[in-house]
Amino acid sequence: MTTTAARRLAALIAAAALGLTLLSGCSSDNVDCGLDQCTVTIDRSVNASAEVLGVEAKFVSADQNTVTLDVAGEQIQLTKGQQAVNVGGLQVSLNSIDSDSVSFQVSR
């Protein structure tokens, strides 16, 4: 293998590793991610959680308009229509609340 071919192969491997690293920001089945933003849908149950963009988001409680989450070890409250809350270097906003689940967005 020539030096040029070896460099191209190394660059290809590095690019593939970078792509996998970017996509691995979301590690749960209930998380749908783009490059810097993820949508999380979790059950309204005490033990519901998701790993997203390197932090854990856990469901704490909810009513019709407000949800309380523990994100990166910090409790936050999100209300329908509210601007995103900054926590752990991430922006978290509420998408929806229904009787079974909570959907929220996390972005860098």
LODO-848554 format. One line per 5 residues: their letters; for each residue x, y, z of C-alpha. Coordinates in nm, 3 decimals. Each point is the difference from the previous one (the first is absolute). Last residue first. Example, Ala and Ser with C-alpha at 12.3 -4.5 7.8 and 13.67 -1.06 7.14 Angstrom:
# LODO-848554
SA) 1.367/-0.106/0.714; -0.137/-0.344/0.066 .
# end
This chain:
# LODO-848554
RSVQF) -2.654/2.214/2.243; -0.356/-0.123/-0.034; -0.254/-0.198/0.201; -0.364/-0.020/-0.107; -0.287/-0.133/0.206 .
SVSDS) -0.277/-0.258/-0.027; -0.192/-0.125/0.305; -0.203/-0.320/0.002; -0.316/-0.184/0.104; -0.266/0.259/0.086 .
DISNL) 0.143/0.258/-0.239; 0.272/0.261/0.024; 0.160/0.168/-0.301; 0.307/0.171/-0.144; 0.169/0.130/0.315 .
SVQLG) 0.335/0.175/-0.030; 0.355/-0.082/0.112; 0.310/0.199/-0.101; 0.329/-0.165/0.095; 0.309/0.123/0.185 .
GVNVA) -0.098/-0.195/0.312; -0.339/0.170/0.011; -0.129/0.292/-0.207; -0.381/0.010/-0.017; -0.166/0.037/-0.340 .
QQGKT) -0.277/0.256/-0.044; -0.339/-0.079/0.151; -0.294/-0.098/-0.224; -0.097/-0.299/0.215; 0.179/0.021/0.333 .
LQIQE) 0.333/-0.154/0.096; 0.120/-0.042/0.356; 0.362/-0.085/0.071; 0.173/-0.227/0.251; 0.379/-0.021/-0.033 .
GAVDL) 0.196/-0.328/-0.007; 0.081/0.023/-0.371; -0.371/0.046/-0.071; -0.256/-0.085/0.268; -0.336/0.077/-0.154 .
TVTNQ) -0.313/0.176/0.124; -0.284/0.033/-0.249; -0.257/0.276/-0.021; -0.326/0.054/-0.189; -0.237/-0.288/0.085 .
DASVF) 0.198/-0.125/0.301; 0.343/-0.162/0.007; 0.254/-0.170/0.227; 0.362/-0.116/0.028; 0.097/-0.133/-0.346 .
KAEVG) 0.373/-0.055/-0.034; 0.245/0.151/-0.252; 0.351/-0.146/0.005; 0.282/0.193/-0.164; 0.241/-0.066/-0.289 .
LVEAS) -0.213/0.140/-0.280; -0.299/-0.207/0.118; -0.028/-0.296/0.237; -0.367/-0.058/0.074; -0.211/-0.045/0.310 .
ANVSR) -0.328/-0.145/0.127; 0.013/-0.138/0.356; -0.291/0.199/0.148; -0.230/-0.047/-0.297; -0.130/0.244/-0.258 .
DITVT) 0.165/-0.184/-0.285; 0.280/0.170/-0.190; 0.025/0.170/-0.338; 0.328/0.175/-0.073; 0.070/0.222/-0.301 .
CQDLG) 0.369/0.061/-0.058; 0.200/0.293/-0.132; 0.361/0.066/-0.098; 0.055/-0.238/-0.294; -0.348/-0.150/-0.025 .
CDVND) -0.142/-0.230/0.263; -0.309/-0.212/0.075; -0.015/-0.135/0.356; -0.241/-0.265/0.134; 0.225/-0.293/-0.092 .
SSCGS) 0.275/0.147/0.217; 0.364/0.076/-0.077; -0.008/0.343/-0.152; 0.327/0.186/-0.047; 0.116/-0.315/-0.182 .
LLTLG) -0.073/0.160/-0.336; 0.282/0.250/0.034; 0.247/-0.268/0.112; -0.101/-0.228/-0.287; 0.067/0.277/-0.250 .
LAAAA) 0.337/0.077/0.158; 0.101/-0.367/-0.020; -0.098/-0.014/-0.368; 0.202/0.313/-0.074; 0.305/-0.141/0.182 .
ILAAL) -0.025/-0.329/-0.194; -0.022/0.188/-0.331; 0.296/0.222/0.092; 0.209/-0.307/0.091; -0.092/-0.166/-0.330 .
RRAAT) 0.092/0.314/-0.191; 0.332/0.023/0.184; 0.080/-0.365/-0.075; -0.084/0.052/-0.369; 0.234/0.300/-0.016 .
TTM) 0.280/-0.189/0.177; -0.031/-0.288/-0.245; -0.140/-0.339/0.096 .
# end
